[in-house]
Amino acid sequence: MGRTSDARERILSAARSLIETHGYSALGVAEICRTAGVPKGSFYYFFDSKESLALAVIDEHWTGQKRTWTAALSGDAQPLLRLRRLFEETAAGLHAAQQSCGTVSGCLFGNLTLELCNQTEAIRTRLQEIFDAQVEMVDSVINEARERQEVEVAETREAARAVVAQLEGQVLFAKLYNSTDRLGPLWQNCLALLGARAPREAVAGA
């Protein structure tokens, strides 16, 4: 067995990389262990099944992404500017990954939703929880913007769901066309969706 101090992390890292490049369904335990550089026994020491590994990969990825979203959407900047910052952080992350591996990998959660949501209930439920959490985070910012009379929306929750769906869809297009330029319209589309004008700071800095 590989060193217990890092074997689990190596398996998770290998699994995430392989899922992003090849998908989940075609992935085998032997390939994961070979990529991680650990014996097969290490896999079953930490994970009961490939599904439990996928859930661990999802949770680990969400921990990092939630940290990024929280940092982008919090602070003293105007709420709409924080939404813009979220879009910029997303684009920057995808671009950095593209520079590293040569392709736009897209969203791990979106990719797994398309591939697995009708195959495993445990993964479907966890992905629902994560997307609901994303909507809640965006909803909080839109609520703040509405209190400041900066947006015109009847239901902030549905508006937040539409913003998250638009972000996810543009990331999907970025993957399909292998170009982060597909994320360019996000900001203007978001303003139109929310019935808002660009905040003064954004105009001045344009």
Secondary structure as the mmCIF struct_conf table of DSSP 4:
data_model
#
loop_
_struct_conf.conf_type_id
_struct_conf.id
_struct_conf.beg_label_comp_id
_struct_conf.beg_label_asym_id
_struct_conf.beg_label_seq_id
_struct_conf.end_label_comp_id
_struct_conf.end_label_asym_id
_struct_conf.end_label_seq_id
TURN_TY1_P TURN_TY1_P1 THR A 4 ASP A 6
HELX_RH_AL_P HELX_RH_AL_P1 ALA A 7 HIS A 22
BEND BEND1 TYR A 24 TYR A 24
TURN_TY1_P TURN_TY1_P2 SER A 25 ALA A 26
HELX_RH_AL_P HELX_RH_AL_P2 VAL A 29 ALA A 36
TURN_TY1_P TURN_TY1_P3 GLY A 37 GLY A 37
HELX_RH_AL_P HELX_RH_AL_P3 LYS A 40 PHE A 46
BEND BEND2 ASP A 48 SER A 49
HELX_RH_AL_P HELX_RH_AL_P4 LYS A 50 LEU A 73
BEND BEND3 GLY A 75 ALA A 77
HELX_RH_AL_P HELX_RH_AL_P5 PRO A 79 CYS A 101
BEND BEND4 GLY A 102 THR A 103
HELX_RH_AL_P HELX_RH_AL_P6 LEU A 108 LEU A 116
TURN_TY1_P TURN_TY1_P4 CYS A 117 GLN A 119
HELX_RH_AL_P HELX_RH_AL_P7 GLU A 121 GLU A 147
TURN_TY1_P TURN_TY1_P5 ARG A 148 GLN A 149
BEND BEND5 ALA A 154 ALA A 154
HELX_RH_AL_P HELX_RH_AL_P8 THR A 156 TYR A 177
TURN_TY1_P TURN_TY1_P6 ASN A 178 ASN A 178
HELX_RH_3T_P HELX_RH_3T_P1 THR A 180 LEU A 183
TURN_TY1_P TURN_TY1_P7 GLY A 184 PRO A 185
HELX_RH_AL_P HELX_RH_AL_P9 LEU A 186 LEU A 194
TURN_TY1_P TURN_TY1_P8 GLY A 195 GLY A 195
HELX_LH_PP_P HELX_LH_PP_P1 ARG A 197 PRO A 199
HELX_RH_AL_P HELX_RH_AL_P10 ARG A 200 ALA A 204
TURN_TY1_P TURN_TY1_P9 GLY A 205 GLY A 205
#
